[in-house]
Amino acid sequence: MKIFDKAQWHIDGGEIPEDVIEKFRTVFQFLWDQNLLTDEGIEIFQFGADSSTSLHERLVNEEGREFLSKHYDDVINLTASAIASKLSELYAVFLLQKLSLLLQKLSLLLQK
């Protein structure tokens, strides 16, 4: 199982626990807003992040796993407020890239 992040890793690294928990809440809020959480992820989101929260592959759907695999490292060291805007920005680019690939495939199919 792929683990993207654990709150405890940051706390053990010397980050302020409240700041870490806020980061995780921000990430889960974003994933919720984009419909990227699985039922298990929704349960964690609704329960709320704490110092034992882990973000792993079973909490997100296929698109969520693909997005986090490509971009999670780009945001994890940011503040909670910066994470929210950066995730939105990266997700828009991610979706545009996926759309571009689909359009290329469609174009190839239409040429046949």
N, CA, C and O atoms as a GROMACS GRO file, in nm:
protein
  448
    1MET      N    1   0.084  -0.117   0.000
    1MET     CA    2   0.000   0.000   0.000
    1MET      C    3   0.089   0.124   0.000
    1MET      O    4   0.184   0.135   0.078
    2LYS      N    5   0.056   0.216  -0.090
    2LYS     CA    6   0.133   0.340  -0.099
    2LYS      C    7   0.082   0.439   0.006
    2LYS      O    8  -0.037   0.469   0.012
    3ILE      N    9   0.173   0.487   0.086
    3ILE     CA   10   0.142   0.590   0.185
    3ILE      C   11   0.200   0.721   0.134
    3ILE      O   12   0.321   0.733   0.113
    4PHE      N   13   0.114   0.819   0.113
    4PHE     CA   14   0.159   0.949   0.065
    4PHE      C   15   0.219   1.031   0.179
    4PHE      O   16   0.318   1.101   0.161
    5ASP      N   17   0.157   1.021   0.296
    5ASP     CA   18   0.203   1.103   0.408
    5ASP      C   19   0.138   1.058   0.537
    5ASP      O   20   0.031   0.997   0.537
    6LYS      N   21   0.204   1.090   0.648
    6LYS     CA   22   0.149   1.066   0.781
    6LYS      C   23   0.172   1.191   0.864
    6LYS      O   24   0.280   1.250   0.861
    7ALA      N   25   0.071   1.231   0.938
    7ALA     CA   26   0.085   1.349   1.024
    7ALA      C   27   0.200   1.330   1.122
    7ALA      O   28   0.276   1.423   1.148
    8GLN      N   29   0.213   1.210   1.176
    8GLN     CA   30   0.314   1.184   1.277
    8GLN      C   31   0.456   1.205   1.223
    8GLN      O   32   0.546   1.244   1.298
    9TRP      N   33   0.477   1.178   1.093
    9TRP     CA   34   0.609   1.201   1.035
    9TRP      C   35   0.648   1.348   1.050
    9TRP      O   36   0.763   1.379   1.084
   10HIS      N   37   0.554   1.438   1.026
   10HIS     CA   38   0.582   1.582   1.036
   10HIS      C   39   0.603   1.624   1.182
   10HIS      O   40   0.692   1.704   1.214
   11ILE      N   41   0.520   1.568   1.269
   11ILE     CA   42   0.531   1.601   1.411
   11ILE      C   43   0.665   1.552   1.466
   11ILE      O   44   0.733   1.623   1.540
   12ASP      N   45   0.703   1.429   1.428
   12ASP     CA   46   0.832   1.375   1.468
   12ASP      C   47   0.948   1.458   1.412
   12ASP      O   48   1.056   1.463   1.470
   13GLY      N   49   0.922   1.522   1.297
   13GLY     CA   50   1.023   1.607   1.235
   13GLY      C   51   1.032   1.746   1.295
   13GLY      O   52   1.113   1.828   1.251
   14GLY      N   53   0.950   1.773   1.396
   14GLY     CA   54   0.960   1.900   1.467
   14GLY      C   55   0.855   2.004   1.429
   14GLY      O   56   0.859   2.116   1.481
   15GLU      N   57   0.763   1.969   1.340
   15GLU     CA   58   0.659   2.066   1.306
   15GLU      C   59   0.558   2.076   1.420
   15GLU      O   60   0.540   1.981   1.496
   16ILE      N   61   0.493   2.188   1.430
   16ILE     CA   62   0.392   2.211   1.533
   16ILE      C   63   0.270   2.124   1.502
   16ILE      O   64   0.214   2.133   1.393
   17PRO      N   65   0.229   2.040   1.596
   17PRO     CA   66   0.118   1.947   1.570
   17PRO      C   67  -0.008   2.013   1.516
   17PRO      O   68  -0.071   1.959   1.425
   18GLU      N   69  -0.046   2.128   1.568
   18GLU     CA   70  -0.168   2.196   1.520
   18GLU      C   71  -0.154   2.237   1.374
   18GLU      O   72  -0.250   2.230   1.298
   19ASP      N   73  -0.034   2.280   1.335
   19ASP     CA   74  -0.009   2.318   1.195
   19ASP      C   75  -0.017   2.196   1.104
   19ASP      O   76  -0.072   2.204   0.994
   20VAL      N   77   0.037   2.086   1.149
   20VAL     CA   78   0.035   1.961   1.071
   20VAL      C   79  -0.110   1.915   1.052
   20VAL      O   80  -0.150   1.879   0.941
   21ILE      N   81  -0.186   1.917   1.158
   21ILE     CA   82  -0.326   1.873   1.149
   21ILE      C   83  -0.404   1.964   1.056
   21ILE      O   84  -0.489   1.917   0.980
   22GLU      N   85  -0.377   2.093   1.061
   22GLU     CA   86  -0.444   2.186   0.970
   22GLU      C   87  -0.408   2.157   0.824
   22GLU      O   88  -0.493   2.167   0.736
   23LYS      N   89  -0.282   2.122   0.799
   23LYS     CA   90  -0.241   2.085   0.663
   23LYS      C   91  -0.321   1.964   0.615
   23LYS      O   92  -0.371   1.962   0.503
   24PHE      N   93  -0.332   1.864   0.700
   24PHE     CA   94  -0.405   1.743   0.662
   24PHE      C   95  -0.553   1.772   0.641
   24PHE      O   96  -0.615   1.718   0.549
   25ARG      N   97  -0.609   1.857   0.724
   25ARG     CA   98  -0.750   1.896   0.704
   25ARG      C   99  -0.767   1.966   0.570
   25ARG      O  100  -0.866   1.942   0.500
   26THR      N  101  -0.673   2.050   0.535
   26THR     CA  102  -0.678   2.121   0.407
   26THR      C  103  -0.670   2.025   0.290
   26THR      O  104  -0.746   2.037   0.194
   27VAL      N  105  -0.580   1.929   0.298
   27VAL     CA  106  -0.566   1.830   0.190
   27VAL      C  107  -0.694   1.747   0.177
   27VAL      O  108  -0.743   1.726   0.067
   28PHE      N  109  -0.746   1.700   0.288
   28PHE     CA  110  -0.869   1.620   0.284
   28PHE      C  111  -0.987   1.702   0.233
   28PHE      O  112  -1.072   1.650   0.161
   29GLN      N  113  -0.994   1.830   0.271
   29GLN     CA  114  -1.102   1.916   0.220
   29GLN      C  115  -1.093   1.928   0.069
   29GLN      O  116  -1.194   1.918   0.000
   30PHE      N  117  -0.973   1.948   0.018
   30PHE     CA  118  -0.953   1.956  -0.127
   30PHE      C  119  -0.996   1.826  -0.194
   30PHE      O  120  -1.069   1.829  -0.293
   31LEU      N  121  -0.951   1.714  -0.142
   31LEU     CA  122  -0.986   1.584  -0.201
   31LEU      C  123  -1.136   1.561  -0.198
   31LEU      O  124  -1.193   1.507  -0.293
   32TRP      N  125  -1.200   1.602  -0.090
   32TRP     CA  126  -1.346   1.593  -0.079
   32TRP      C  127  -1.413   1.681  -0.186
   32TRP      O  128  -1.504   1.636  -0.256
   33ASP      N  129  -1.368   1.804  -0.197
   33ASP     CA  130  -1.427   1.899  -0.291
   33ASP      C  131  -1.417   1.851  -0.436
   33ASP      O  132  -1.503   1.880  -0.518
   34GLN      N  133  -1.311   1.777  -0.465
   34GLN     CA  134  -1.288   1.728  -0.602
   34GLN      C  135  -1.343   1.587  -0.625
   34GLN      O  136  -1.322   1.528  -0.731
   35ASN      N  137  -1.412   1.532  -0.525
   35ASN     CA  138  -1.466   1.395  -0.535
   35ASN      C  139  -1.358   1.291  -0.560
   35ASN      O  140  -1.376   1.199  -0.640
   36LEU      N  141  -1.247   1.307  -0.491
   36LEU     CA  142  -1.134   1.216  -0.508
   36LEU      C  143  -1.122   1.114  -0.393
   36LEU      O  144  -1.033   1.029  -0.395
   37LEU      N  145  -1.210   1.124  -0.294
   37LEU     CA  146  -1.204   1.032  -0.180
   37LEU      C  147  -1.289   0.908  -0.203
   37LEU      O  148  -1.395   0.914  -0.265
   38THR      N  149  -1.240   0.796  -0.153
   38THR     CA  150  -1.320   0.673  -0.149
   38THR      C  151  -1.409   0.680  -0.025
   38THR      O  152  -1.402   0.776   0.052
   39ASP      N  153  -1.493   0.578  -0.007
   39ASP     CA  154  -1.577   0.574   0.114
   39ASP      C  155  -1.492   0.580   0.240
   39ASP      O  156  -1.527   0.648   0.337
   40GLU      N  157  -1.381   0.509   0.239
   40GLU     CA  158  -1.290   0.509   0.355
   40GLU      C  159  -1.231   0.649   0.376
   40GLU      O  160  -1.219   0.696   0.489
   41GLY      N  161  -1.196   0.716   0.267
   41GLY     CA  162  -1.144   0.851   0.276
   41GLY      C  163  -1.247   0.950   0.326
   41GLY      O  164  -1.215   1.041   0.402
   42ILE      N  165  -1.372   0.931   0.283
   42ILE     CA  166  -1.481   1.018   0.329
   42ILE      C  167  -1.500   1.002   0.479
   42ILE      O  168  -1.525   1.099   0.550
   43GLU      N  169  -1.489   0.880   0.526
   43GLU     CA  170  -1.502   0.854   0.669
   43GLU      C  171  -1.394   0.928   0.748
   43GLU      O  172  -1.422   0.990   0.851
   44ILE      N  173  -1.270   0.923   0.699
   44ILE     CA  174  -1.159   0.993   0.766
   44ILE      C  175  -1.184   1.144   0.761
   44ILE      O  176  -1.164   1.214   0.860
   45PHE      N  177  -1.229   1.193   0.646
   45PHE     CA  178  -1.257   1.336   0.630
   45PHE      C  179  -1.365   1.381   0.730
   45PHE      O  180  -1.350   1.484   0.795
   46GLN      N  181  -1.471   1.303   0.739
   46GLN     CA  182  -1.580   1.340   0.828
   46GLN      C  183  -1.541   1.328   0.975
   46GLN      O  184  -1.588   1.406   1.058
   47PHE      N  185  -1.458   1.232   1.007
   47PHE     CA  186  -1.410   1.216   1.145
   47PHE      C  187  -1.318   1.330   1.183
   47PHE      O  188  -1.322   1.380   1.295
   48GLY      N  189  -1.235   1.371   1.088
   48GLY     CA  190  -1.141   1.481   1.112
   48GLY      C  191  -0.999   1.433   1.130
   48GLY      O  192  -0.975   1.327   1.188
   49ALA      N  193  -0.907   1.509   1.082
   49ALA     CA  194  -0.764   1.475   1.092
   49ALA      C  195  -0.716   1.494   1.235
   49ALA      O  196  -0.761   1.584   1.306
   50ASP      N  197  -0.623   1.409   1.273
   50ASP     CA  198  -0.554   1.424   1.400
   50ASP      C  199  -0.410   1.376   1.382
   50ASP      O  200  -0.368   1.348   1.269
   51SER      N  201  -0.336   1.366   1.489
   51SER     CA  202  -0.194   1.331   1.476
   51SER      C  203  -0.171   1.189   1.425
   51SER      O  204  -0.060   1.156   1.386
   52SER      N  205  -0.274   1.106   1.425
   52SER     CA  206  -0.258   0.969   1.376
   52SER      C  207  -0.302   0.954   1.230
   52SER      O  208  -0.299   0.844   1.175
   53THR      N  209  -0.343   1.064   1.168
   53THR     CA  210  -0.393   1.057   1.030
   53THR      C  211  -0.283   1.019   0.933
   53THR      O  212  -0.170   1.067   0.939
   54SER      N  213  -0.322   0.930   0.843
   54SER     CA  214  -0.233   0.884   0.736
   54SER      C  215  -0.306   0.903   0.604
   54SER      O  216  -0.424   0.870   0.594
   55LEU      N  217  -0.239   0.955   0.506
   55LEU     CA  218  -0.296   0.969   0.372
   55LEU      C  219  -0.237   0.860   0.286
   55LEU      O  220  -0.118   0.862   0.255
   56HIS      N  221  -0.320   0.763   0.249
   56HIS     CA  222  -0.271   0.650   0.172
   56HIS      C  223  -0.366   0.617   0.058
   56HIS      O  224  -0.475   0.674   0.047
   57GLU      N  225  -0.322   0.525  -0.027
   57GLU     CA  226  -0.392   0.498  -0.152
   57GLU      C  227  -0.536   0.448  -0.136
   57GLU      O  228  -0.617   0.467  -0.226
   58ARG      N  229  -0.569   0.385  -0.026
   58ARG     CA  230  -0.706   0.335  -0.008
   58ARG      C  231  -0.805   0.447   0.022
   58ARG      O  232  -0.927   0.426   0.016
   59LEU      N  233  -0.756   0.565   0.053
   59LEU     CA  234  -0.843   0.677   0.088
   59LEU      C  235  -0.887   0.757  -0.034
   59LEU      O  236  -0.980   0.838  -0.025
   60VAL      N  237  -0.821   0.736  -0.147
   60VAL     CA  238  -0.852   0.813  -0.268
   60VAL      C  239  -0.882   0.719  -0.385
   60VAL      O  240  -0.835   0.605  -0.390
   61ASN      N  241  -0.962   0.769  -0.478
   61ASN     CA  242  -0.995   0.690  -0.596
   61ASN      C  243  -0.879   0.691  -0.695
   61ASN      O  244  -0.773   0.749  -0.668
   62GLU      N  245  -0.898   0.628  -0.810
   62GLU     CA  246  -0.789   0.615  -0.907
   62GLU      C  247  -0.734   0.750  -0.951
   62GLU      O  248  -0.613   0.769  -0.959
   63GLU      N  249  -0.823   0.844  -0.979
   63GLU     CA  250  -0.778   0.977  -1.020
   63GLU      C  251  -0.704   1.046  -0.906
   63GLU      O  252  -0.605   1.115  -0.928
   64GLY      N  253  -0.753   1.028  -0.784
   64GLY     CA  254  -0.686   1.085  -0.668
   64GLY      C  255  -0.546   1.028  -0.649
   64GLY      O  256  -0.453   1.101  -0.618
   65ARG      N  257  -0.533   0.897  -0.668
   65ARG     CA  258  -0.399   0.834  -0.656
   65ARG      C  259  -0.305   0.889  -0.763
   65ARG      O  260  -0.189   0.918  -0.735
   66GLU      N  261  -0.356   0.901  -0.884
   66GLU     CA  262  -0.272   0.952  -0.993
   66GLU      C  263  -0.228   1.096  -0.964
   66GLU      O  264  -0.112   1.131  -0.981
   67PHE      N  265  -0.323   1.179  -0.921
   67PHE     CA  266  -0.292   1.319  -0.891
   67PHE      C  267  -0.193   1.331  -0.775
   67PHE      O  268  -0.093   1.403  -0.785
   68LEU      N  269  -0.220   1.261  -0.666
   68LEU     CA  270  -0.130   1.270  -0.550
   68LEU      C  271   0.008   1.215  -0.583
   68LEU      O  272   0.109   1.269  -0.537
   69SER      N  273   0.015   1.108  -0.660
   69SER     CA  274   0.145   1.052  -0.698
   69SER      C  275   0.228   1.153  -0.776
   69SER      O  276   0.350   1.158  -0.760
   70LYS      N  277   0.162   1.232  -0.858
   70LYS     CA  278   0.235   1.330  -0.939
   70LYS      C  279   0.266   1.459  -0.864
   70LYS      O  280   0.369   1.522  -0.889
   71HIS      N  281   0.177   1.500  -0.771
   71HIS     CA  282   0.188   1.637  -0.719
   71HIS      C  283   0.192   1.654  -0.568
   71HIS      O  284   0.214   1.765  -0.521
   72TYR      N  285   0.174   1.549  -0.492
   72TYR     CA  286   0.168   1.569  -0.346
   72TYR      C  287   0.299   1.627  -0.291
   72TYR      O  288   0.297   1.712  -0.203
   73ASP      N  289   0.410   1.580  -0.343
   73ASP     CA  290   0.539   1.631  -0.295
   73ASP      C  291   0.558   1.780  -0.324
   73ASP      O  292   0.641   1.846  -0.261
   74ASP      N  293   0.480   1.833  -0.419
   74ASP     CA  294   0.490   1.975  -0.454
   74ASP      C  295   0.426   2.065  -0.348
   74ASP      O  296   0.452   2.186  -0.345
   75VAL      N  297   0.342   2.008  -0.261
   75VAL     CA  298   0.266   2.093  -0.168
   75VAL      C  299   0.292   2.065  -0.021
   75VAL      O  300   0.261   2.149   0.063
   76ILE      N  301   0.346   1.951   0.012
   76ILE     CA  302   0.347   1.908   0.151
   76ILE      C  303   0.427   1.998   0.243
   76ILE      O  304   0.400   2.003   0.363
   77ASN      N  305   0.524   2.068   0.192
   77ASN     CA  306   0.603   2.155   0.279
   77ASN      C  307   0.552   2.299   0.285
   77ASN      O  308   0.618   2.386   0.341
   78LEU      N  309   0.435   2.323   0.227
   78LEU     CA  310   0.374   2.455   0.229
   78LEU      C  311   0.286   2.471   0.353
   78LEU      O  312   0.256   2.373   0.421
   79THR      N  313   0.246   2.594   0.380
   79THR     CA  314   0.151   2.617   0.488
   79THR      C  315   0.013   2.570   0.443
   79THR      O  316  -0.009   2.548   0.324
   80ALA      N  317  -0.079   2.553   0.536
   80ALA     CA  318  -0.213   2.505   0.503
   80ALA      C  319  -0.280   2.596   0.401
   80ALA      O  320  -0.341   2.547   0.306
   81SER      N  321  -0.270   2.727   0.419
   81SER     CA  322  -0.335   2.818   0.324
   81SER      C  323  -0.270   2.812   0.186
   81SER      O  324  -0.339   2.821   0.085
   82ALA      N  325  -0.140   2.795   0.181
   82ALA     CA  326  -0.072   2.783   0.052
   82ALA      C  327  -0.102   2.649  -0.013
   82ALA      O  328  -0.110   2.640  -0.136
   83ILE      N  329  -0.120   2.545   0.067
   83ILE     CA  330  -0.154   2.414   0.012
   83ILE      C  331  -0.285   2.420  -0.064
   83ILE      O  332  -0.296   2.364  -0.173
   84ALA      N  333  -0.384   2.486  -0.008
   84ALA     CA  334  -0.516   2.492  -0.070
   84ALA      C  335  -0.509   2.552  -0.210
   84ALA      O  336  -0.563   2.494  -0.305
   85SER      N  337  -0.443   2.664  -0.224
   85SER     CA  338  -0.437   2.728  -0.356
   85SER      C  339  -0.346   2.651  -0.452
   85SER      O  340  -0.377   2.641  -0.571
   86LYS      N  341  -0.237   2.597  -0.403
   86LYS     CA  342  -0.145   2.522  -0.490
   86LYS      C  343  -0.210   2.393  -0.539
   86LYS      O  344  -0.195   2.358  -0.656
   87LEU      N  345  -0.282   2.323  -0.452
   87LEU     CA  346  -0.353   2.202  -0.496
   87LEU      C  347  -0.454   2.235  -0.606
   87LEU      O  348  -0.465   2.161  -0.705
   88SER      N  349  -0.526   2.343  -0.590
   88SER     CA  350  -0.624   2.383  -0.692
   88SER      C  351  -0.556   2.413  -0.824
   88SER      O  352  -0.602   2.372  -0.931
   89GLU      N  353  -0.446   2.485  -0.816
   89GLU     CA  354  -0.370   2.518  -0.937
   89GLU      C  355  -0.317   2.391  -1.005
   89GLU      O  356  -0.333   2.374  -1.126
   90LEU      N  357  -0.256   2.304  -0.928
   90LEU     CA  358  -0.200   2.182  -0.984
   90LEU      C  359  -0.308   2.090  -1.039
   90LEU      O  360  -0.286   2.022  -1.140
   91TYR      N  361  -0.423   2.087  -0.973
   91TYR     CA  362  -0.531   2.000  -1.020
   91TYR      C  363  -0.588   2.050  -1.152
   91TYR      O  364  -0.624   1.970  -1.239
   92ALA      N  365  -0.597   2.181  -1.169
   92ALA     CA  366  -0.644   2.237  -1.296
   92ALA      C  367  -0.550   2.197  -1.409
   92ALA      O  368  -0.595   2.158  -1.517
   93VAL      N  369  -0.420   2.207  -1.387
   93VAL     CA  370  -0.322   2.167  -1.488
   93VAL      C  371  -0.331   2.016  -1.513
   93VAL      O  372  -0.326   1.972  -1.628
   94PHE      N  373  -0.345   1.939  -1.408
   94PHE     CA  374  -0.359   1.794  -1.418
   94PHE      C  375  -0.478   1.757  -1.507
   94PHE      O  376  -0.466   1.672  -1.596
   95LEU      N  377  -0.592   1.822  -1.484
   95LEU     CA  378  -0.712   1.793  -1.564
   95LEU      C  379  -0.694   1.837  -1.709
   95LEU      O  380  -0.738   1.768  -1.801
   96LEU      N  381  -0.629   1.951  -1.730
   96LEU     CA  382  -0.603   1.996  -1.867
   96LEU      C  383  -0.512   1.899  -1.941
   96LEU      O  384  -0.531   1.874  -2.060
   97GLN      N  385  -0.413   1.846  -1.872
   97GLN     CA  386  -0.324   1.748  -1.935
   97GLN      C  387  -0.399   1.621  -1.972
   97GLN      O  388  -0.378   1.564  -2.078
   98LYS      N  389  -0.488   1.577  -1.883
   98LYS     CA  390  -0.568   1.458  -1.912
   98LYS      C  391  -0.661   1.484  -2.031
   98LYS      O  392  -0.676   1.398  -2.118
   99LEU      N  393  -0.721   1.601  -2.035
   99LEU     CA  394  -0.809   1.637  -2.146
   99LEU      C  395  -0.731   1.642  -2.277
   99LEU      O  396  -0.779   1.594  -2.380
  100SER      N  397  -0.612   1.699  -2.274
  100SER     CA  398  -0.528   1.707  -2.392
  100SER      C  399  -0.496   1.567  -2.446
  100SER      O  400  -0.502   1.544  -2.567
  101LEU      N  401  -0.464   1.474  -2.356
  101LEU     CA  402  -0.436   1.336  -2.400
  101LEU      C  403  -0.559   1.271  -2.462
  101LEU      O  404  -0.548   1.201  -2.562
  102LEU      N  405  -0.674   1.295  -2.403
  102LEU     CA  406  -0.797   1.240  -2.458
  102LEU      C  407  -0.827   1.297  -2.596
  102LEU      O  408  -0.868   1.224  -2.686
  103LEU      N  409  -0.805   1.425  -2.613
  103LEU     CA  410  -0.828   1.488  -2.742
  103LEU      C  411  -0.731   1.435  -2.847
  103LEU      O  412  -0.768   1.418  -2.963
  104GLN      N  413  -0.607   1.410  -2.808
  104GLN     CA  414  -0.510   1.352  -2.900
  104GLN      C  415  -0.554   1.213  -2.944
  104GLN      O  416  -0.545   1.179  -3.062
  105LYS      N  417  -0.601   1.133  -2.850
  105LYS     CA  418  -0.650   0.998  -2.882
  105LYS      C  419  -0.771   1.005  -2.973
  105LYS      O  420  -0.781   0.928  -3.069
  106LEU      N  421  -0.861   1.096  -2.945
  106LEU     CA  422  -0.980   1.113  -3.029
  106LEU      C  423  -0.941   1.155  -3.169
  106LEU      O  424  -0.996   1.104  -3.267
  107SER      N  425  -0.847   1.245  -3.179
  107SER     CA  426  -0.799   1.289  -3.310
  107SER      C  427  -0.742   1.174  -3.390
  107SER      O  428  -0.768   1.162  -3.510
  108LEU      N  429  -0.665   1.088  -3.324
  108LEU     CA  430  -0.607   0.971  -3.392
  108LEU      C  431  -0.717   0.876  -3.438
  108LEU      O  432  -0.709   0.819  -3.547
  109LEU      N  433  -0.818   0.858  -3.357
  109LEU     CA  434  -0.929   0.769  -3.393
  109LEU      C  435  -1.007   0.825  -3.512
  109LEU      O  436  -1.050   0.749  -3.599
  110LEU      N  437  -1.025   0.954  -3.516
  110LEU     CA  438  -1.100   1.017  -3.625
  110LEU      C  439  -1.022   1.016  -3.756
  110LEU      O  440  -1.081   1.023  -3.863
  111GLN      N  441  -0.890   1.006  -3.747
  111GLN     CA  442  -0.806   1.002  -3.867
  111GLN      C  443  -0.810   0.865  -3.935
  111GLN      O  444  -0.772   0.852  -4.051
  112LYS      N  445  -0.855   0.765  -3.863
  112LYS     CA  446  -0.858   0.628  -3.917
  112LYS      C  447  -0.974   0.608  -4.010
  112LYS      O  448  -0.991   0.499  -4.064
   0.00000   0.00000   0.00000
